[in-house]
Each structure stands twice: as structure tokens, then as C-alpha cells.
Amino acid sequence: MNRFVSTAALTLILLADGLTASAQLIIAHRGASYDAPENTLAAFRLAWEQNADGIEGDFYLTQDGQIVCTHDKTTKRVSPGLPELTISQTNLEELRRRDVGSWKNAKYANERMPTLQEVLAVVPPGKIIFVEIKCGPEILPVMKPQLENSGLKAEQIVIICFNQEVVQECRKLMPQYKVNWLTGYKQKGGIGPWSPSPESVVEMLKSTQATGLGTQGKLQVVDSDFVSSVRSSGKEFHVWTVNEPADAKAFQKLGADSITTDRPAFLREVLGL
């Protein structure tokens, strides 16, 4: 093979041979959350140390119109033993008083919920952030200027969300960013077809004008035909949250654009990236 063959030509050759080019991005789920407390600056900084290509964080709007990084609707899980606070009904200042690190390990006792701006500030040049919106479209007028004034390039920011209205509004309000619609899968009574079906997934991607799919890493649903239908609709194919080597290798073979994991260093080694 000519050593100067183009990337596009190489990809075609690999596909013709029934192989898949292994160019997956490794995205650290809530940071390097296997080792550090999720959605904290400690976890995000550790993700960069573990050579992640990007980080994923979860974001809510607080009662006083600030954007805070946390996954759940309340503080119960990340600050156990203290009175439970509902994120949307609490001011940022009160939320910031909470220790959200010691539940994971005593050495993280001083970790606090970071703001969106603080998380954006630790994204290095050439790296990316998946911004998962955990509430409704009310967050978007606050989020838009923070993203645009972050100093990050548009290609470093990907917005992701399960809520189809949020996806649609993001595409209208911030067309410069990629926006992935997220979905998991359910099976009624543990038998029968999985929902949503591949056909309805593709239809949702088209109707929301999402640029890509962020799919739950469920191999019972996501197979080569599923991926082909997503690709044929002109959408990217991303998968979450994958920690097991066998699953990761399967999604690598399926050609996922990114694999989100709690263990970025481990998965990169497993996949030989």
C-alpha cells in the first residue's frame, strides 16, 4: 500500500475488507468517575491526566439562575447524611457549601459542585466536552452566552440531552454546536421487542435535527444493522457508558465515533488507542 494513501481511501479499503478503522474518541463519563467523585473538578482534571479525548458532565439550572454540574435532581447521593436539597429549588451559594467528594474518598472532602463556567475553564486546547443538559429548555438562554464566551472553539463543545424539545431548541439557538439526542432502551416484562425501535430512533434523530445519536451501550439492541440505519440518516453514532473490555471492543468494531466510560485510561489501553 502506498504510504501516502489518503485517510478517506484508507477508510474505504478497511471497509471493503470488512474491517473498522479504530478512531474512537474516549470520553470520560462525569470525569474519571471510577477513581474520583463524579462531576467534580478533581474528576475532570484526572480525566485529562488519564489521556481522555473529552469529558462529559451533567448540568442543571439552580433557583437563582446559575448552572451547576451535578447528575441528580437532588443532593442526596453525593452528599449523604445531610438534609436533601433539590437543585432547581436551591441557590448556588447554598449548594456550594456541600461537600460532594468525601462520599467517594476522604481525600476528596473539599470538592464542591462546580459551575459550568468552571468546568469549561479546565478543558485544554484540542480536547472536547460533552455538555449534558439534565433539565428543560429554560437553561438555554443562560447556557448560550457561557458556552460562547468560554474561549473554546465550537468544535470542542457537544451538547447532549434525552429531552427532544431541548435538542430541537439547541439546534435553533446554537447551530454552531453539535447536538446529540440520547436514548436508553426498555423491554416490557423482560421479553419482546426493545423500545425505542431502530426505526423510531432514526425518526427522532431526523425530527429533532440532532447531529448525532448518543446510545446506551446495550448490545442486545445496537448491532451492525442499527448502526447502518443511523449512519444512513447522516448522523453520528456515539455510545455510553461502557466499562467492560468485551463491550468496548464490540462497539469499537461497530465504528462508534466516541465511547463514554468511567475508566478512560483503562479503556484506551484495552482498545489499543
C-alpha positions in Angstrom: 0.0 0.0 0.0 1.3 3.5 -0.9 2.4 5.1 2.4 0.9 8.4 1.2 -2.6 7.0 0.7 -5.3 9.4 1.9 -7.3 8.9 5.0 -10.5 8.6 3.0 -9.0 6.0 0.7 -7.7 4.0 3.7 -11.1 4.0 5.3 -12.7 2.7 2.1 -10.1 -0.1 1.9 -10.7 -1.1 5.5 -14.4 -1.1 5.0 -14.0 -3.2 1.8 -12.0 -5.7 3.8 -14.8 -5.9 6.4 -12.7 -4.1 9.0 -13.3 -1.0 11.0 -11.0 1.9 11.5 -10.3 2.4 15.2 -10.5 6.1 15.6 -12.9 6.3 18.6 -12.8 9.2 21.0 -12.6 8.2 24.6 -15.0 10.4 26.7 -14.7 10.4 30.5 -18.1 9.9 32.0 -18.7 12.6 34.6 -14.9 12.8 34.5 -12.7 9.9 35.6 -15.5 8.9 37.8 -14.3 5.4 38.5 -11.5 6.9 40.6 -12.7 10.4 41.6 -16.1 11.8 42.7 -18.2 12.3 39.6 -18.9 15.8 38.2 -16.2 17.5 40.2 -13.1 19.4 39.0 -11.0 16.7 40.5 -12.7 14.1 38.3 -12.3 16.2 35.2 -8.7 17.0 35.8 -8.0 13.4 36.4 -9.6 12.6 33.1 -7.1 14.7 31.3 -4.3 13.0 33.3 -5.7 9.7 32.1 -5.5 11.0 28.5 -9.2 11.2 27.8 -10.1 12.9 24.5 -13.1 14.6 26.2 -15.1 14.8 29.3 -18.9 14.5 29.9 -20.7 16.5 32.6 -24.3 16.9 33.7 -25.8 20.4 34.2 -28.8 21.8 36.0 -30.2 25.3 36.4 -30.4 26.4 40.0 -33.1 28.5 41.7 -31.1 31.7 41.2 -30.4 31.1 37.5 -26.9 29.6 37.8 -25.7 26.5 36.0 -24.2 23.8 38.3 -22.6 20.5 37.4 -24.3 17.5 39.0 -26.2 14.5 37.8 -29.2 14.0 40.1 -32.2 16.3 40.8 -31.2 16.3 44.5 -28.0 16.3 46.6 -29.0 13.0 48.4 -26.5 10.7 46.7 -23.4 13.0 46.5 -23.7 14.5 50.0 -25.2 11.6 52.1 -26.1 12.2 55.7 -27.1 15.8 55.2 -30.6 17.3 54.5 -31.6 16.7 50.9 -31.6 19.7 48.6 -33.4 19.9 45.3 -31.1 21.5 42.7 -33.8 23.6 41.0 -35.1 24.9 44.3 -31.8 25.9 45.8 -29.4 28.8 45.3 -25.9 28.2 44.0 -24.3 29.6 47.2 -26.1 27.0 49.4 -25.3 24.1 47.0 -21.6 25.2 47.0 -21.4 24.7 50.8 -22.0 21.0 50.3 -19.1 18.5 50.3 -19.7 16.3 47.2 -16.4 14.5 47.3 -15.9 12.6 50.6 -18.6 10.1 49.7 -16.1 8.7 47.2 -13.0 9.0 49.2 -11.9 11.1 52.2 -9.1 12.7 50.2 -11.8 14.5 48.1 -13.5 16.0 51.1 -13.1 19.6 49.9 -14.7 19.1 46.5 -17.7 21.3 45.7 -20.2 21.3 42.9 -18.5 23.3 40.1 -20.3 25.7 37.8 -20.5 25.2 34.0 -18.0 28.1 33.6 -15.5 26.4 36.0 -15.8 23.1 34.1 -15.4 24.8 30.7 -12.2 26.5 32.0 -10.4 23.2 32.6 -10.9 21.9 29.0 -7.5 22.1 27.4 -6.9 23.1 23.7 -7.6 20.2 21.4 -9.9 18.4 23.9 -13.7 18.4 23.9 -16.6 18.5 26.4 -20.0 16.8 26.2 -22.4 19.1 28.0 -25.4 17.0 29.1 -28.5 19.1 29.9 -30.4 17.5 32.7 -33.3 19.9 32.9 -35.6 21.7 30.3 -35.1 24.4 27.7 -35.2 27.1 30.5 -31.4 26.6 30.9 -30.6 27.5 27.3 -30.7 31.4 27.5 -28.2 31.1 30.4 -26.1 28.5 28.8 -25.7 30.0 25.4 -23.5 33.1 26.4 -21.5 30.9 28.8 -20.6 28.5 26.0 -19.9 31.2 23.5 -17.7 33.3 25.9 -15.8 30.2 27.2 -12.9 30.6 24.8 -13.4 27.1 23.5 -13.8 26.6 19.8 -17.2 25.4 18.6 -15.9 22.0 17.6 -14.8 21.5 21.3 -18.4 21.6 22.5 -21.0 18.9 22.0 -24.4 19.3 23.7 -26.3 16.1 24.6 -29.7 15.5 26.0 -32.5 12.9 26.3 -35.2 15.6 26.0 -36.3 16.1 22.4 -37.5 19.7 23.0 -34.1 20.7 24.4 -32.4 19.1 21.4 -34.6 21.0 18.9 -34.2 24.3 20.8 -30.4 23.8 20.9 -30.2 23.3 17.2 -32.2 26.6 16.6 -30.5 28.7 19.3 -26.9 27.4 19.0 -26.5 25.9 15.5 -22.7 26.2 15.7 -22.5 23.2 18.1 -23.1 19.5 17.5 -26.1 18.2 19.5 -26.7 14.5 20.2 -30.0 13.1 21.2 -29.6 10.5 23.9 -31.6 7.3 24.4 -31.7 4.2 26.5 -33.8 1.1 25.9 -36.5 -0.8 27.8 -38.1 -4.2 27.3 -41.6 -4.8 28.6 -41.6 -7.6 31.2 -38.1 -8.6 30.1 -39.4 -10.1 26.9 -40.4 -9.0 23.5 -39.0 -6.1 21.4 -36.9 -3.3 22.8 -38.2 0.2 22.8 -37.5 2.5 21.1 -37.0 0.6 17.9 -34.2 1.4 15.5 -36.8 2.9 13.1 -38.2 5.2 15.8 -34.6 6.2 16.8 -33.8 7.3 13.3 -37.1 9.2 13.0 -36.4 11.0 16.3 -32.9 12.0 15.0 -34.5 13.4 11.9 -37.3 15.2 13.6 -35.1 16.9 16.2 -32.4 17.7 13.7 -29.9 16.2 16.0 -26.4 15.9 14.6 -25.8 12.5 16.2 -27.1 9.7 18.5 -25.8 9.0 21.9 -27.0 5.5 22.6 -26.9 3.3 25.7 -24.3 0.6 25.3 -26.8 -2.2 25.0 -25.5 -4.8 22.5 -28.9 -6.6 22.5 -30.2 -3.6 20.6 -27.2 -1.9 19.0 -25.9 -4.1 16.2 -24.5 -3.5 12.7 -27.9 -3.0 11.1 -28.8 -0.5 13.8 -25.6 1.4 13.2 -26.1 1.3 9.5 -29.5 2.9 9.8 -28.1 5.7 11.9 -25.2 6.3 9.5 -27.5 6.2 6.5 -29.6 9.0 8.0 -26.4 11.2 8.1 -26.0 11.1 11.8 -23.0 10.4 14.1 -23.0 7.3 16.3 -21.8 7.6 20.0 -22.2 5.2 22.8 -22.4 5.4 26.6 -21.5 4.2 29.3 -19.1 1.4 28.5 -16.6 0.0 31.1 -16.2 -3.7 30.2 -13.5 -4.7 27.7 -15.6 -7.1 25.6 -18.4 -4.5 25.2 -15.8 -1.8 24.4 -14.2 -3.9 21.7 -17.7 -4.7 20.2 -18.5 -1.0 19.9 -15.1 -0.3 18.5 -15.8 -2.8 15.8 -19.1 -1.2 15.1 -17.3 2.0 14.5 -18.6 4.2 17.3 -17.4 7.9 16.9 -16.9 8.0 20.7 -17.2 5.7 23.7 -18.1 7.2 27.0 -16.6 5.4 30.0 -15.9 5.9 33.7 -12.4 4.4 33.1 -10.7 6.4 30.3 -7.1 5.2 30.8 -8.2 1.6 31.2 -10.4 1.6 28.1 -7.8 3.4 26.0 -5.3 0.6 26.8 -7.9 -2.2 26.2 -8.7 -0.7 22.8 -5.2 0.0 21.8 -5.9 3.7 21.1 
